[in-house]
Amino acid sequence: MAGALVEIGGGKVLDDSPKSRAGRRVVSIPSEIIPELRVHLDVFAEPGEHGRVFTGPNGGPLKHSGFRRTWNRTRKAVGLPGLHFHDLRHIGNTLAASTGASLKELMSRMGHSSTRAALIYQYASQDRDKAIARALGQAFRKARDNGHVKPSGTQRARKIIKFR
């Protein structure tokens, strides 16, 4: 399992462990992205089972300054000049949440040990809200069709008023 790289003063890069125990984890990825990941590993990563997935331009550890130049060029080229790298984490967790993942599952995926940290990355979406409404409607219809829903107080009151 990989650790974390920490860049200290003077551009020196040290191998370190993740910030918390929850940061050491295995995260499943969609099988649909494996072909692209294989291309990346073949072309850009260090060779070997324990090679770095992301390297600097000369094949060494990726430093902040080198990454920043590449990131700025890339986001400009794709028309997203205001996109911050950490925004990708927000997007990924929001998409995971929209699949119905529980808070505990999201915490595990993201390497968070507190609910507060995991909740920062969740955003309500209009599509998800509509999906929730559809599911509630389906549950109501099923209960009503099975005779488990009694007329509401308003409906009973209207019947009483009609007969007077």
WOQUIPE-V202186 format. One record per residue. N is the residue number from 1. RES is the residue in one small letter. PSI is psi in radians with two decimals (NA if undefined). BURIAL is b if it has 16 or more other C-alpha atoms within 10 Angstrom, else e. D_CENTER is the distance of its C-alpha to the mean C-alpha in Angstrom with 1 decimal. Layout:
n: (N & N)
res: (RES & RES)
psi: (PSI & PSI)
burial: (BURIAL & BURIAL)
d_center: (D_CENTER & D_CENTER)
//
This chain:
n: (1 & 2 & 3 & 4 & 5 & 6 & 7 & 8 & 9 & 10 & 11 & 12 & 13 & 14 & 15 & 16 & 17 & 18 & 19 & 20 & 21 & 22 & 23 & 24 & 25 & 26 & 27 & 28 & 29 & 30 & 31 & 32 & 33 & 34 & 35 & 36 & 37 & 38 & 39 & 40 & 41 & 42 & 43 & 44 & 45 & 46 & 47 & 48 & 49 & 50 & 51 & 52 & 53 & 54 & 55 & 56 & 57 & 58 & 59 & 60 & 61 & 62 & 63 & 64 & 65 & 66 & 67 & 68 & 69 & 70 & 71 & 72 & 73 & 74 & 75 & 76 & 77 & 78 & 79 & 80 & 81 & 82 & 83 & 84 & 85 & 86 & 87 & 88 & 89 & 90 & 91 & 92 & 93 & 94 & 95 & 96 & 97 & 98 & 99 & 100 & 101 & 102 & 103 & 104 & 105 & 106 & 107 & 108 & 109 & 110 & 111 & 112 & 113 & 114 & 115 & 116 & 117 & 118 & 119 & 120 & 121 & 122 & 123 & 124 & 125 & 126 & 127 & 128 & 129 & 130 & 131 & 132 & 133 & 134 & 135 & 136 & 137 & 138 & 139 & 140 & 141 & 142 & 143 & 144 & 145 & 146 & 147 & 148 & 149 & 150 & 151 & 152 & 153 & 154 & 155 & 156 & 157 & 158 & 159 & 160 & 161 & 162 & 163 & 164)
res: (m & a & g & a & l & v & e & i & g & g & g & k & v & l & d & d & s & p & k & s & r & a & g & r & r & v & v & s & i & p & s & e & i & i & p & e & l & r & v & h & l & d & v & f & a & e & p & g & e & h & g & r & v & f & t & g & p & n & g & g & p & l & k & h & s & g & f & r & r & t & w & n & r & t & r & k & a & v & g & l & p & g & l & h & f & h & d & l & r & h & i & g & n & t & l & a & a & s & t & g & a & s & l & k & e & l & m & s & r & m & g & h & s & s & t & r & a & a & l & i & y & q & y & a & s & q & d & r & d & k & a & i & a & r & a & l & g & q & a & f & r & k & a & r & d & n & g & h & v & k & p & s & g & t & q & r & a & r & k & i & i & k & f & r)
psi: (2.40 & 2.78 & -2.60 & 2.58 & 2.41 & 2.18 & 2.14 & 3.11 & 2.51 & 0.11 & 0.14 & 2.40 & 2.24 & 2.52 & 2.37 & 3.04 & 2.78 & 2.79 & -0.60 & 2.91 & -0.63 & -0.36 & -0.27 & 1.84 & 2.87 & 2.27 & 2.17 & 2.55 & 2.71 & 2.39 & -0.41 & -0.37 & -0.03 & -0.74 & -0.74 & -0.67 & -0.70 & -0.73 & -0.80 & -0.82 & -0.70 & -0.64 & -0.72 & -0.45 & 2.83 & 2.52 & 2.81 & 2.80 & -0.55 & 0.28 & 2.68 & 2.44 & -0.61 & 2.23 & 2.86 & 3.06 & -0.51 & 0.21 & -0.10 & -2.94 & 2.50 & 2.08 & 2.76 & -0.80 & -0.74 & -0.71 & -0.76 & -0.76 & -0.82 & -0.77 & -0.80 & -0.75 & -0.75 & -0.85 & -0.55 & -0.74 & -0.57 & 0.08 & 0.42 & 1.08 & -0.37 & 0.00 & 2.22 & 2.59 & -0.72 & -0.34 & -0.51 & -0.58 & -0.72 & -0.83 & -0.82 & -0.76 & -0.63 & -0.74 & -0.72 & -0.74 & -0.63 & -0.25 & -0.12 & 0.18 & 2.46 & 2.87 & -0.73 & -0.71 & -0.72 & -0.72 & -0.77 & -0.79 & -0.68 & -0.18 & 0.56 & 2.47 & -0.15 & 2.56 & -0.60 & -0.81 & -0.74 & -0.65 & -0.45 & -0.57 & 0.02 & 2.40 & 2.40 & 2.43 & 2.60 & -0.68 & -0.75 & -0.69 & -0.72 & -0.67 & -0.69 & -0.77 & -0.72 & -0.75 & -0.71 & -0.73 & -0.73 & -0.74 & -0.71 & -0.82 & -0.73 & -0.79 & -0.75 & -0.78 & -0.43 & 0.09 & 0.32 & -0.09 & 2.10 & 2.74 & 2.51 & 2.91 & -0.65 & -0.77 & -0.71 & -0.72 & -0.68 & -0.67 & -0.72 & -0.80 & -0.64 & -0.64 & -0.09 & NA)
burial: (e & e & e & e & e & e & b & e & e & e & e & e & b & e & e & e & e & b & e & e & e & e & b & b & e & e & e & e & e & e & e & e & e & e & e & e & e & e & e & e & b & e & e & b & b & b & e & e & e & e & e & b & b & b & b & b & e & e & e & e & b & b & b & e & e & e & e & e & e & e & b & b & e & e & e & e & e & e & e & e & e & e & e & e & e & e & e & e & e & b & e & e & b & b & b & b & b & b & e & e & e & e & e & e & e & b & b & b & b & b & b & b & e & e & e & e & e & b & e & e & b & b & e & e & e & e & e & b & e & e & e & e & e & e & e & e & e & e & e & e & e & e & e & e & e & e & e & e & e & e & e & e & e & e & e & e & e & e & e & e & e & e & e & e)
d_center: (20.6 & 20.0 & 20.3 & 19.5 & 21.8 & 23.4 & 25.5 & 28.5 & 31.4 & 33.3 & 30.3 & 30.6 & 27.5 & 27.4 & 25.4 & 24.0 & 22.0 & 18.5 & 18.9 & 18.6 & 19.2 & 15.7 & 14.7 & 16.7 & 14.8 & 14.4 & 11.1 & 11.8 & 11.2 & 12.4 & 16.2 & 16.4 & 15.2 & 17.7 & 20.6 & 19.0 & 17.9 & 21.5 & 23.0 & 21.1 & 22.3 & 25.8 & 26.1 & 24.3 & 23.6 & 26.3 & 28.1 & 28.1 & 25.9 & 25.1 & 25.0 & 22.5 & 19.8 & 20.2 & 23.7 & 25.8 & 28.2 & 30.9 & 28.9 & 28.6 & 25.7 & 23.5 & 24.6 & 23.1 & 25.8 & 25.6 & 21.8 & 22.3 & 25.0 & 23.1 & 19.9 & 22.3 & 24.2 & 21.2 & 19.6 & 23.1 & 23.9 & 21.0 & 22.0 & 19.2 & 21.2 & 19.4 & 15.9 & 15.0 & 13.3 & 11.1 & 10.0 & 8.0 & 5.8 & 6.0 & 5.6 & 2.7 & 1.7 & 5.0 & 5.4 & 4.8 & 6.9 & 9.1 & 10.1 & 11.7 & 9.9 & 11.9 & 11.3 & 12.8 & 10.6 & 7.4 & 9.8 & 11.0 & 7.9 & 7.4 & 11.2 & 12.1 & 15.4 & 15.7 & 14.3 & 15.0 & 12.7 & 9.7 & 11.0 & 11.1 & 7.5 & 8.2 & 10.5 & 12.9 & 13.4 & 16.9 & 16.1 & 14.5 & 17.5 & 19.8 & 18.4 & 19.1 & 22.5 & 23.3 & 22.5 & 24.7 & 27.4 & 27.4 & 27.8 & 30.6 & 32.4 & 32.3 & 33.8 & 36.3 & 37.4 & 38.0 & 40.1 & 37.9 & 37.7 & 40.9 & 42.0 & 40.7 & 43.1 & 43.4 & 44.4 & 47.0 & 48.4 & 48.9 & 50.8 & 53.0 & 53.7 & 54.6 & 57.3 & 59.1)
//
